[in-house]
Amino acid sequence: MITTGTSSTTGLRALLAAPSFVRLWGIGCCANTMRWFELLSAALFTLDATGSGLDVALVSAARTMPMLLLGAFSGVISESLNRKHVLLTGQIMACLSSGSIAVLAAFGVARPWHLGVAAAVTGVVWSTEMATRRRMVGECVDGPLVSRALALDTMSNSFTRLIGPIAAGAIYQGVGIAGSYTASACVFALAGFLSFGLRYHQDSRRLVVSQVPRDLAEGVTYARGNVTIAGVLMVTIFMNLLGFPYSALIAPIGKMVFMVSPTLVGVLAASESFGAFLGGIWLTTSTPRLTGRQLMIGGSLLLMVCVILMPLVPYFPLACALLAIGGFGSSAFANMQTSLIVLHTPGRIRSRLMGLLTVCIGMGPLGILLFGAVADFVGPMLAIDLVASVGLVCVLASGWWWTRRDKIVLAAGDL
C-alpha cells in the first residue's frame, strides 16, 4: 500500500501533504489531458480527410473499445501485478504510440486508420485506469479523505477535459496533426517520469490464469448481490452507451451546424468539462446533503437534458452554456461512480469491481458507433437528440429501480 502521510484533517492541505497522492494526481492530469486532446485532434483530422461522421465515430471508438474488451481482466491482473509497474508501462506505451503518429504526420503519410490504431493502443492503457491509478488515489489517503481525494481527482479530470479539447483545436489549427501528436508524446513522457518516482508497496497474489474466470465470476456475483454496486454499474452503462458518446459528434456539430473554426469546436467540446470542473470544486470543498444515489442519478439526468437541448439552440454561446450546466451533472455522476465502489466494497475484491466498472465505461465505443451510424442517416443534430432521449428514459428507469431496491433493503434491515 501507499504510505499516506496525511493528518486526521479533511481539508485540501491534508491531500496536498501526501506525496503519493500528488504524484498520482499529476499523472492523471497529464494522461487525461492528452486523452481528450488526442480525441478531438483525431476527430478533426479524420473529418478533414474523409468528411464522414461515421469515420470520425470509428476512430473515436477505437480509443474506448479496449475498455469494453479488457476492463474486467485489468481488474484481476492489477490484483496480481504491481500497480505501479502497470501504470508506468502504460504511460510509456502511450508516449511511443503518440510519437509514432507524430513521425508519420511529419512525413505526410499519416492516415485516419493510423490514428485509429494509435487510439486503440492508448485505449488499452486507459482500460487499466480504474483498477490501477484511480484505485490507488482512493487508497493513498486516510479514510476521512477518500471522498475528497476522489472528488479532487474527478475535478482535475474535468479540467483536463476542459483544456484538452481547447488546446487540441488551437494546436491543430496552428501546426496540424504532426504538432498535435508531438505535444501529446511529450506530456505522456512527463506522466511516465512521475510514475517512475512513485513510492508504492502492494501485497500481491500470484496470477493464476486458470483462476481468472472464477475471479471474474466472483466479482459479477458480488455486484449482482449489492444494490449500490449494481445501481452504479447500471447507470454507468446507460450513460456511456447513450449519453457521453455525444462528444464524438461535437466536431460535426461545431463545423456543420454552428459553422465555427476548429478552435471554437474545441471550446464547444470543453464546455461540459468547464461545468464539471466547477461542480468538482463544489464536491471537493463541501459535503452535499444528497445521498450518493441521488447525486449520481440526478447528475446523469441533468447532463442528458442539456445534451438533448444543446443542438436545438440557435446560438453557439447558448450551446456552450447548456453543456456547461450539464457538466455539473457529469461531475456528480463521475465522482459517485468511483466513490460508491471504493467505499462499499472490501479491498480483496475492489480491483475486480473497478474492472467491471471499466467494462461498463467501455460501452462508450458502442455508443459512439451508434451515434455515428444514426448521424449518417439523419444528421448529427437529430442523432444526438434521438439517442440521448432514449438514454434519458433508461436513466430514469434505473433510478426508479435503484430507489425501490434501497427501500426494500432498508425495510428488511428494520425487521
Residue pairs with C-beta under 8 A, 6 or more apart in sequence:
1 139
1 201
1 202
1 203
2 20
2 136
2 139
2 140
2 199
2 200
2 201
3 20
3 199
4 18
4 20
4 21
4 140
4 141
4 142
5 17
5 18
5 19
5 20
6 14
6 15
6 17
6 18
6 21
6 141
6 142
6 145
7 14
7 17
8 142
8 144
10 144
10 145
10 148
11 148
12 148
12 152
12 284
12 285
14 141
14 145
15 21
15 141
15 145
15 148
15 149
15 152
16 22
18 140
18 141
19 199
20 136
20 140
20 198
20 199
20 200
21 137
21 140
21 141
21 149
23 194
23 195
23 197
23 198
24 133
24 136
24 137
24 140
24 153
24 198
25 137
25 152
25 153
25 156
26 191
26 194
27 87
27 91
27 133
27 191
27 194
27 195
27 198
28 133
28 134
28 137
28 153
28 156
28 157
28 160
29 156
29 159
29 160
30 187
30 188
30 190
30 191
30 194
31 91
31 94
31 125
31 129
31 133
31 188
31 191
32 156
32 157
32 160
32 161
32 164
33 160
33 163
33 164
33 167
33 187
34 94
34 98
34 164
34 184
34 187
34 188
35 63
35 122
35 126
35 160
35 164
36 160
36 161
36 164
36 165
36 168
36 269
36 273
37 164
37 165
37 167
37 168
37 180
37 183
37 184
38 63
38 98
38 118
38 119
38 122
38 168
38 180
38 181
38 184
39 60
39 63
39 119
39 164
39 165
39 168
39 247
40 164
40 165
40 168
40 169
40 172
40 250
40 251
40 265
40 266
40 269
41 168
41 171
41 172
41 177
41 180
41 181
41 184
42 59
42 60
42 63
42 112
42 115
42 116
42 119
43 56
43 59
43 60
43 248
43 250
43 251
44 168
44 169
44 172
44 251
44 262
44 265
45 110
45 112
45 115
45 172
45 177
46 52
46 55
46 56
46 59
46 112
46 115
47 53
47 55
47 56
47 251
47 252
47 255
49 55
49 111
49 112
50 56
50 112
52 376
53 249
53 252
53 372
53 375
53 376
53 380
54 372
54 373
54 375
54 376
55 112
56 248
56 249
56 251
56 252
56 372
57 248
57 249
57 368
57 369
57 371
57 372
57 373
57 375
58 116
58 369
58 372
59 112
59 115
59 116
59 119
60 119
60 248
60 365
60 368
60 372
61 248
61 364
61 365
61 366
61 368
61 369
61 372
62 116
62 117
62 119
62 120
62 123
62 365
63 119
63 120
63 122
63 123
63 126
63 365
64 123
64 126
64 361
64 362
64 364
64 365
64 368
65 120
65 123
65 362
65 365
66 120
66 123
66 124
66 126
66 127
66 362
67 123
67 126
67 127
67 358
67 359
67 361
67 362
67 364
67 365
68 359
68 362
68 363
68 364
68 365
68 366
69 127
69 362
70 124
70 127
71 127
71 130
71 131
71 355
71 356
71 357
71 358
71 359
71 360
71 361
71 362
72 216
72 219
72 352
72 355
72 356
72 358
72 359
73 212
73 216
73 355
74 127
74 128
74 130
74 131
74 132
74 355
74 358
75 130
75 131
75 219
75 351
75 352
75 353
75 354
75 355
75 356
75 358
76 207
76 212
76 215
76 216
76 351
76 352
76 355
77 86
77 131
77 207
78 86
78 128
78 131
78 132
78 135
78 351
78 355
79 204
79 205
79 215
79 351
79 352
80 204
80 205
80 206
80 207
81 204
81 207
82 200
82 202
82 204
83 131
83 132
83 133
83 135
83 136
83 200
83 202
84 195
84 198
84 200
84 202
86 128
86 132
87 128
87 132
87 133
87 136
87 195
87 198
88 192
88 195
88 196
90 124
90 125
90 128
90 132
91 125
91 188
91 189
91 191
91 192
91 195
92 192
93 121
93 122
93 124
93 125
94 121
94 122
94 125
94 188
94 191
95 185
95 188
95 189
95 191
95 192
96 185
97 118
97 121
97 122
98 118
98 122
98 181
98 182
98 184
98 185
98 188
99 181
99 182
99 185
100 118
101 110
101 114
101 115
101 118
101 177
101 181
102 178
102 179
102 181
102 182
102 184
102 185
104 110
104 114
105 176
105 177
105 178
105 181
106 178
110 177
110 178
115 177
118 181
127 358
127 362
129 358
130 338
130 354
130 355
130 357
130 358
130 361
131 351
131 354
131 355
131 358
134 150
134 153
134 338
134 354
135 342
135 350
135 351
135 354
136 200
137 149
137 150
137 153
138 146
138 149
138 150
138 338
138 339
138 342
139 342
139 347
140 149
141 148
141 149
146 339
146 342
146 343
147 339
147 343
148 284
150 335
150 338
150 339
150 342
151 280
151 283
151 284
151 335
151 339
152 280
152 284
154 276
154 280
154 283
154 331
154 334
154 335
154 338
155 276
155 277
155 279
155 280
155 281
155 283
155 284
155 331
156 280
157 334
158 273
158 274
158 276
158 277
158 279
158 280
158 327
158 330
158 331
158 334
159 273
159 277
159 280
160 273
161 270
161 272
161 273
161 276
162 270
162 273
162 274
162 276
162 277
163 270
164 270
164 273
165 250
165 265
165 266
165 267
165 269
165 270
165 273
166 263
166 266
166 267
166 269
166 270
167 183
167 266
168 180
168 266
169 261
169 262
169 263
169 264
169 265
169 266
169 267
169 269
170 262
170 263
170 266
171 179
171 180
171 183
172 179
172 180
172 262
173 261
173 262
173 263
215 352
216 352
218 349
218 352
219 349
219 352
219 353
219 355
219 356
220 356
222 229
222 345
222 349
222 352
222 353
223 229
223 230
223 233
223 353
223 356
224 230
226 344
226 345
227 402
227 405
227 406
227 409
228 292
228 293
228 340
228 344
229 340
229 341
229 344
229 345
229 353
230 405
231 293
231 296
231 398
231 401
231 402
231 405
232 296
232 336
232 337
232 340
232 341
232 357
233 356
233 357
233 360
234 398
234 401
234 402
235 296
235 297
235 300
235 333
235 337
235 395
235 398
235 399
235 402
236 337
236 357
236 360
236 361
236 363
237 360
237 363
238 300
238 391
238 394
238 395
238 398
239 300
239 303
239 333
239 391
239 395
240 360
240 361
240 362
240 363
240 364
240 367
241 363
241 364
241 366
241 367
241 370
241 391
242 367
242 370
242 387
242 388
242 390
242 391
242 394
243 300
243 303
243 304
243 307
243 367
243 388
243 391
243 395
244 330
244 364
244 367
245 364
245 367
245 368
245 370
245 371
245 387
246 307
246 371
246 384
246 387
246 388
247 269
247 272
248 368
248 371
248 372
249 371
249 372
249 375
249 380
249 383
249 384
250 265
250 268
250 269
251 265
251 269
252 375
252 380
253 268
253 310
253 311
253 380
253 381
253 384
254 260
254 264
254 265
254 268
254 269
255 262
255 265
256 380
257 311
257 380
257 381
258 264
258 268
258 316
258 319
260 268
260 316
264 316
267 320
268 316
268 319
268 320
268 323
271 319
271 320
271 321
271 322
271 323
271 324
271 327
272 303
272 306
272 323
272 324
272 326
272 327
272 330
273 327
274 324
274 327
275 323
275 324
275 325
275 326
275 327
275 328
275 330
275 331
276 327
276 328
276 330
276 331
276 334
277 327
277 331
278 324
278 327
278 328
278 331
279 299
279 327
279 328
279 329
279 330
279 331
279 332
280 331
280 335
282 288
282 328
282 331
283 331
283 332
283 335
288 295
290 298
292 336
292 339
292 340
293 336
293 399
293 402
293 403
293 406
295 332
295 333
295 335
295 336
296 332
296 333
296 336
296 337
296 340
297 395
297 398
297 399
297 402
297 403
298 329
298 332
299 328
299 329
299 330
299 331
299 332
299 333
299 336
300 329
300 333
300 395
301 329
301 392
301 395
301 396
301 399
302 325
302 326
302 328
302 329
302 332
303 326
303 327
303 329
303 330
303 333
304 326
304 329
304 388
304 391
304 392
304 395
305 326
305 392
306 322
306 323
306 325
306 326
306 329
307 323
307 326
307 384
307 388
308 384
308 385
308 388
308 389
308 392
309 322
310 319
310 322
310 323
310 326
310 384
311 319
311 380
311 381
311 384
311 385
312 381
312 385
313 319
313 322
337 357
338 354
338 357
341 350
341 353
341 354
341 357
342 350
345 353
367 387
370 387
371 383
371 384
371 387
372 383
374 382
374 383
374 386
374 387
375 383
377 383
378 386
